[in-house]
Amino acid sequence: MQNLPLFDLHCDTLYESHKRNVSLVENELHLDFSRLKKYTPFCQILAMWSDSKIDGDTAYKHFFEARKKLTDELIHANERGIPVQLVTDTLGLTNTLIHKENAVFLAVEGGKLICDDLSRLDVLYACGVRFLTLVWNDPCLIGGVNGDDEGLTDFGISVVERCFSLGIIPDLSHASDKMCDEVISLAKENKKVCIATHSNSRSVCNHSRNLTDERFCRISRLGGIVGISLAPMHLTHNELCTVNDIVRHIEHYMSLGGEDAICLGCDLDGVETLPEGICGVSDIYKIADALGRINYTDELIEKIFYANARNFISLWLK
């Protein structure tokens, strides 16, 4: 389709660019602003990852370094003729679109940088963070991770409830099954929402990182959205991973009634390898082409690529 827009729920390129000291405007990583501009418009959620090799306080310090880098890179991008702004709510996003600009949102992946200090959530919110992936691959004070049986701790419950109060959206990608169920229940009780920014279908690829059908449906019924990840190990158990494997996960979520909930959460630079034929953000359009070949309409492709996430922002980030 012409003028394909893109709203991607998750990438780790902010962390990688900070670690490697390379530009977000142009680099040799999976993603940069120069390549993103082929999508009209583009909206990218940039996650600052809490690296498992460092402690929570160090991860917290690195967040502010990366936040400063992002500010500088946005200035650089605009000077280079790539209009892009840091956005925190639906009004900001609407304004960027009116002015034919693009948007980035800020996220944190792995809540261990909160340590045992709930006030850090308020600081992160003030810095523009609107999405929090509660855990990564290691348990922390918030609770358990995929593959274990641990749910939310008492502190974790406080974190989720504070997120609801502030307007930070809890992200269930990487969480244990028990934590997923508990956060979804808390969201329902509080008339709030949660999402899974980069989580594929466990029915299609049986991996603990993926969502069961029931959990996908519970998230979508609350008004949440789920991003399709391009991580090969979460797409297929076959040695060769292709764009068709991505389509299989989209098709399965569609069969569950997920037309309004399916998004992309590509996890670029959060994975070492990508499906065959995809080298970075420039190739994401190949997913749209594959969907078109099986008779997805341009309108439905645009919902998956952009409109579902855009509508979510309009409803939940006032």
Secondary structure, 3 states (H helix, E strand, C coil): CCCCCEEEEEECHHHHHHHHCCCCCCCCCCCCHHHHCCCCCEEEEEEEECCCCCCHHHHHHHHHHHHHHHHHHHHHHHHCCCCEEECCCHHHHHHHHHCCCEEEEEEEECHHHHCCCCHHHHHHHHCCEEEEECCCCCCECCECECCCCCCECHHHHHHHHHHHHHCCEEECCCECHHHHHHHHHHHHHCCCCCEECCCCECCCCCCCCCECHHHHHHHHHCCCCEEECCCHHHHCCCCCCCHHHHHHHHHHHHHCCCCCCEEECCCECCCCCCCCCCCCHHHCHHHHHHHHHCCCCHHHHHHHHHHHHHHHHHHHCC
